[in-house]
Amino acid sequence: MAIWSEMRGIVRWLLRRPEPPPPPGTGQVIQAAEQAAARRQILADAQAARTTPQHCQPPENVPTVALGDETTHGRADR
């Protein structure tokens, strides 16, 4: 019976041990892979933007109003 209690103690000790840290440099490898994927996506988006004709949509006319520009829009006293 003593051997089973020893084995149980060893198993409990092993299960309580934290997971070992990853090997050195793993974070840099992961970061490099993520940067490469982002770079590929940016280049693909840029290529798609270059091949899409820019005249597909008419320009949107948006009136511009400067701050402090007091016009008589909606005012009857001027």
VMD Tcl script that builds the backbone (N, CA, C; Angstrom):
set m [mol new atoms 234]
animate dup $m
set s [atomselect $m all]
$s set {name element resname resid chain x y z} {
  {N N MET 1 A 0.810 -1.208 0.000}
  {CA C MET 1 A 0.000 0.000 0.000}
  {C C MET 1 A 0.848 1.263 0.000}
  {N N ALA 2 A 2.048 1.187 0.541}
  {CA C ALA 2 A 2.885 2.372 0.642}
  {C C ALA 2 A 3.301 2.870 -0.735}
  {N N ILE 3 A 3.486 1.934 -1.677}
  {CA C ILE 3 A 3.900 2.367 -3.009}
  {C C ILE 3 A 2.801 3.164 -3.710}
  {N N TRP 4 A 1.529 2.789 -3.471}
  {CA C TRP 4 A 0.425 3.516 -4.104}
  {C C TRP 4 A 0.302 4.932 -3.544}
  {N N SER 5 A 0.526 5.090 -2.273}
  {CA C SER 5 A 0.446 6.434 -1.716}
  {C C SER 5 A 1.619 7.289 -2.214}
  {N N GLU 6 A 2.788 6.658 -2.396}
  {CA C GLU 6 A 3.932 7.389 -2.952}
  {C C GLU 6 A 3.646 7.809 -4.389}
  {N N MET 7 A 3.090 6.899 -5.172}
  {CA C MET 7 A 2.772 7.212 -6.571}
  {C C MET 7 A 1.713 8.296 -6.651}
  {N N ARG 8 A 0.723 8.208 -5.758}
  {CA C ARG 8 A -0.320 9.226 -5.745}
  {C C ARG 8 A 0.278 10.584 -5.392}
  {N N GLY 9 A 1.194 10.617 -4.456}
  {CA C GLY 9 A 1.862 11.861 -4.079}
  {C C GLY 9 A 2.676 12.442 -5.223}
  {N N ILE 10 A 3.356 11.577 -5.958}
  {CA C ILE 10 A 4.156 12.044 -7.103}
  {C C ILE 10 A 3.258 12.601 -8.201}
  {N N VAL 11 A 2.151 11.906 -8.476}
  {CA C VAL 11 A 1.229 12.371 -9.510}
  {C C VAL 11 A 0.627 13.718 -9.118}
  {N N ARG 12 A 0.234 13.847 -7.868}
  {CA C ARG 12 A -0.303 15.138 -7.412}
  {C C ARG 12 A 0.742 16.238 -7.544}
  {N N TRP 13 A 1.982 15.923 -7.210}
  {CA C TRP 13 A 3.044 16.919 -7.305}
  {C C TRP 13 A 3.266 17.322 -8.762}
  {N N LEU 14 A 3.243 16.334 -9.662}
  {CA C LEU 14 A 3.436 16.630 -11.081}
  {C C LEU 14 A 2.293 17.472 -11.645}
  {N N LEU 15 A 1.080 17.193 -11.212}
  {CA C LEU 15 A -0.067 17.938 -11.729}
  {C C LEU 15 A -0.101 19.377 -11.215}
  {N N ARG 16 A 0.509 19.635 -10.082}
  {CA C ARG 16 A 0.517 20.989 -9.528}
  {C C ARG 16 A 1.615 21.850 -10.128}
  {N N ARG 17 A 2.568 21.249 -10.805}
  {CA C ARG 17 A 3.675 22.012 -11.374}
  {C C ARG 17 A 3.159 22.888 -12.518}
  {N N PRO 18 A 3.630 24.116 -12.587}
  {CA C PRO 18 A 3.199 24.978 -13.695}
  {C C PRO 18 A 3.806 24.501 -15.014}
  {N N GLU 19 A 3.187 24.915 -16.079}
  {CA C GLU 19 A 3.696 24.557 -17.396}
  {C C GLU 19 A 5.005 25.307 -17.638}
  {N N PRO 20 A 5.986 24.639 -18.192}
  {CA C PRO 20 A 7.270 25.315 -18.392}
  {C C PRO 20 A 7.121 26.457 -19.402}
  {N N PRO 21 A 7.946 27.491 -19.266}
  {CA C PRO 21 A 7.857 28.614 -20.205}
  {C C PRO 21 A 8.278 28.177 -21.604}
  {N N PRO 22 A 7.824 28.902 -22.609}
  {CA C PRO 22 A 8.224 28.548 -23.974}
  {C C PRO 22 A 9.718 28.797 -24.169}
  {N N PRO 23 A 10.285 28.187 -25.167}
  {CA C PRO 23 A 11.714 28.383 -25.413}
  {C C PRO 23 A 12.021 29.844 -25.734}
  {N N PRO 24 A 13.230 30.293 -25.462}
  {CA C PRO 24 A 13.593 31.678 -25.753}
  {C C PRO 24 A 13.443 31.992 -27.236}
  {N N GLY 25 A 12.950 33.194 -27.523}
  {CA C GLY 25 A 12.791 33.624 -28.912}
  {C C GLY 25 A 11.442 33.301 -29.512}
  {N N THR 26 A 10.598 32.564 -28.797}
  {CA C THR 26 A 9.297 32.185 -29.339}
  {C C THR 26 A 8.444 33.415 -29.609}
  {N N GLY 27 A 8.463 34.383 -28.695}
  {CA C GLY 27 A 7.674 35.603 -28.881}
  {C C GLY 27 A 8.093 36.376 -30.113}
  {N N GLN 28 A 9.394 36.411 -30.378}
  {CA C GLN 28 A 9.884 37.115 -31.558}
  {C C GLN 28 A 9.447 36.412 -32.838}
  {N N VAL 29 A 9.437 35.097 -32.817}
  {CA C VAL 29 A 9.006 34.336 -33.995}
  {C C VAL 29 A 7.525 34.594 -34.263}
  {N N ILE 30 A 6.722 34.569 -33.209}
  {CA C ILE 30 A 5.282 34.816 -33.361}
  {C C ILE 30 A 5.047 36.234 -33.864}
  {N N GLN 31 A 5.758 37.219 -33.294}
  {CA C GLN 31 A 5.596 38.600 -33.713}
  {C C GLN 31 A 6.002 38.782 -35.179}
  {N N ALA 32 A 7.081 38.153 -35.600}
  {CA C ALA 32 A 7.522 38.260 -36.986}
  {C C ALA 32 A 6.486 37.669 -37.936}
  {N N ALA 33 A 5.887 36.557 -37.543}
  {CA C ALA 33 A 4.851 35.939 -38.385}
  {C C ALA 33 A 3.621 36.842 -38.481}
  {N N GLU 34 A 3.222 37.449 -37.367}
  {CA C GLU 34 A 2.064 38.352 -37.393}
  {C C GLU 34 A 2.355 39.594 -38.236}
  {N N GLN 35 A 3.576 40.124 -38.141}
  {CA C GLN 35 A 3.937 41.291 -38.951}
  {C C GLN 35 A 3.953 40.946 -40.433}
  {N N ALA 36 A 4.446 39.770 -40.776}
  {CA C ALA 36 A 4.465 39.353 -42.178}
  {C C ALA 36 A 3.041 39.203 -42.709}
  {N N ALA 37 A 2.146 38.640 -41.915}
  {CA C ALA 37 A 0.754 38.495 -42.338}
  {C C ALA 37 A 0.100 39.860 -42.518}
  {N N ALA 38 A 0.377 40.788 -41.605}
  {CA C ALA 38 A -0.190 42.134 -41.723}
  {C C ALA 38 A 0.365 42.839 -42.960}
  {N N ARG 39 A 1.651 42.662 -43.219}
  {CA C ARG 39 A 2.275 43.280 -44.400}
  {C C ARG 39 A 1.638 42.737 -45.677}
  {N N ARG 40 A 1.418 41.412 -45.732}
  {CA C ARG 40 A 0.777 40.819 -46.914}
  {C C ARG 40 A -0.629 41.376 -47.099}
  {N N GLN 41 A -1.378 41.543 -46.003}
  {CA C GLN 41 A -2.739 42.060 -46.091}
  {C C GLN 41 A -2.737 43.505 -46.583}
  {N N ILE 42 A -1.824 44.316 -46.085}
  {CA C ILE 42 A -1.738 45.712 -46.514}
  {C C ILE 42 A -1.396 45.785 -48.000}
  {N N LEU 43 A -0.442 44.969 -48.438}
  {CA C LEU 43 A -0.073 44.969 -49.851}
  {C C LEU 43 A -1.227 44.483 -50.733}
  {N N ALA 44 A -1.963 43.495 -50.269}
  {CA C ALA 44 A -3.118 43.008 -51.030}
  {C C ALA 44 A -4.198 44.086 -51.123}
  {N N ASP 45 A -4.436 44.798 -50.013}
  {CA C ASP 45 A -5.418 45.885 -50.033}
  {C C ASP 45 A -4.981 47.003 -50.973}
  {N N ALA 46 A -3.693 47.323 -50.957}
  {CA C ALA 46 A -3.185 48.373 -51.839}
  {C C ALA 46 A -3.305 47.962 -53.301}
  {N N GLN 47 A -3.008 46.704 -53.595}
  {CA C GLN 47 A -3.142 46.219 -54.963}
  {C C GLN 47 A -4.599 46.263 -55.414}
  {N N ALA 48 A -5.513 45.887 -54.533}
  {CA C ALA 48 A -6.936 45.931 -54.874}
  {C C ALA 48 A -7.387 47.366 -55.102}
  {N N ALA 49 A -6.859 48.302 -54.310}
  {CA C ALA 49 A -7.225 49.705 -54.486}
  {C C ALA 49 A -6.678 50.244 -55.803}
  {N N ARG 50 A -5.502 49.777 -56.215}
  {CA C ARG 50 A -4.936 50.241 -57.482}
  {C C ARG 50 A -5.703 49.717 -58.675}
  {N N THR 51 A -6.232 48.505 -58.589}
  {CA C THR 51 A -6.921 47.906 -59.725}
  {C C THR 51 A -8.378 48.331 -59.809}
  {N N THR 52 A -8.927 48.890 -58.738}
  {CA C THR 52 A -10.317 49.339 -58.748}
  {C C THR 52 A -10.379 50.734 -59.371}
  {N N PRO 53 A -11.197 50.921 -60.386}
  {CA C PRO 53 A -11.306 52.256 -60.982}
  {C C PRO 53 A -11.853 53.262 -59.964}
  {N N GLN 54 A -11.269 54.427 -59.969}
  {CA C GLN 54 A -11.667 55.443 -59.007}
  {C C GLN 54 A -12.917 56.207 -59.445}
  {N N HIS 55 A -13.332 56.053 -60.683}
  {CA C HIS 55 A -14.486 56.800 -61.174}
  {C C HIS 55 A -15.801 56.049 -61.016}
  {N N CYS 56 A -15.804 54.982 -60.255}
  {CA C CYS 56 A -17.027 54.197 -60.085}
  {C C CYS 56 A -18.092 54.967 -59.308}
  {N N GLN 57 A -17.677 55.768 -58.385}
  {CA C GLN 57 A -18.637 56.512 -57.585}
  {C C GLN 57 A -18.433 58.005 -57.825}
  {N N PRO 58 A -19.536 58.732 -58.004}
  {CA C PRO 58 A -19.379 60.178 -58.196}
  {C C PRO 58 A -18.887 60.817 -56.900}
  {N N PRO 59 A -18.163 61.912 -57.025}
  {CA C PRO 59 A -17.698 62.578 -55.810}
  {C C PRO 59 A -18.876 63.121 -55.021}
  {N N GLU 60 A -18.743 63.070 -53.741}
  {CA C GLU 60 A -19.809 63.535 -52.863}
  {C C GLU 60 A -19.607 65.016 -52.587}
  {N N ASN 61 A -20.629 65.805 -52.859}
  {CA C ASN 61 A -20.560 67.232 -52.597}
  {C C ASN 61 A -21.016 67.493 -51.175}
  {N N VAL 62 A -20.088 67.907 -50.351}
  {CA C VAL 62 A -20.381 68.186 -48.955}
  {C C VAL 62 A -20.133 69.666 -48.720}
  {N N PRO 63 A -21.150 70.387 -48.288}
  {CA C PRO 63 A -20.914 71.810 -48.023}
  {C C PRO 63 A -19.970 71.977 -46.839}
  {N N THR 64 A -19.059 72.901 -46.975}
  {CA C THR 64 A -18.120 73.154 -45.890}
  {C C THR 64 A -18.509 74.444 -45.192}
  {N N VAL 65 A -18.482 74.409 -43.894}
  {CA C VAL 65 A -18.817 75.572 -43.085}
  {C C VAL 65 A -17.694 75.748 -42.084}
  {N N ALA 66 A -17.110 76.920 -42.070}
  {CA C ALA 66 A -16.038 77.197 -41.121}
  {C C ALA 66 A -16.642 77.532 -39.770}
  {N N LEU 67 A -15.913 77.210 -38.721}
  {CA C LEU 67 A -16.380 77.549 -37.392}
  {C C LEU 67 A -16.407 79.067 -37.242}
  {N N GLY 68 A -17.429 79.566 -36.636}
  {CA C GLY 68 A -17.572 81.005 -36.442}
  {C C GLY 68 A -18.174 81.698 -37.643}
  {N N ASP 69 A -18.485 80.952 -38.682}
  {CA C ASP 69 A -19.096 81.537 -39.878}
  {C C ASP 69 A -20.575 81.736 -39.594}
  {N N GLU 70 A -20.941 82.946 -39.328}
  {CA C GLU 70 A -22.342 83.229 -39.028}
  {C C GLU 70 A -23.045 83.678 -40.295}
  {N N THR 71 A -23.874 82.818 -40.788}
  {CA C THR 71 A -24.666 83.155 -41.959}
  {C C THR 71 A -26.100 83.338 -41.514}
  {N N THR 72 A -26.924 83.722 -42.428}
  {CA C THR 72 A -28.331 83.994 -42.092}
  {C C THR 72 A -29.202 82.775 -42.281}
  {N N HIS 73 A -28.595 81.596 -42.345}
  {CA C HIS 73 A -29.408 80.381 -42.486}
  {C C HIS 73 A -30.283 80.205 -41.254}
  {N N GLY 74 A -31.557 80.280 -41.469}
  {CA C GLY 74 A -32.494 80.050 -40.388}
  {C C GLY 74 A -32.693 81.259 -39.482}
  {N N ARG 75 A -32.095 82.378 -39.798}
  {CA C ARG 75 A -32.279 83.559 -38.958}
  {C C ARG 75 A -33.047 84.616 -39.743}
  {N N ALA 76 A -34.011 85.171 -39.116}
  {CA C ALA 76 A -34.826 86.201 -39.775}
  {C C ALA 76 A -34.373 87.587 -39.392}
  {N N ASP 77 A -33.521 87.731 -38.376}
  {CA C ASP 77 A -33.145 89.060 -37.902}
  {C C ASP 77 A -32.018 89.674 -38.700}
  {N N ARG 78 A -31.440 89.011 -39.666}
  {CA C ARG 78 A -30.362 89.619 -40.449}
  {C C ARG 78 A -30.726 89.886 -41.830}
}
mol reanalyze $m
mol bondsrecalc $m
mol representation Tube
mol addrep $m
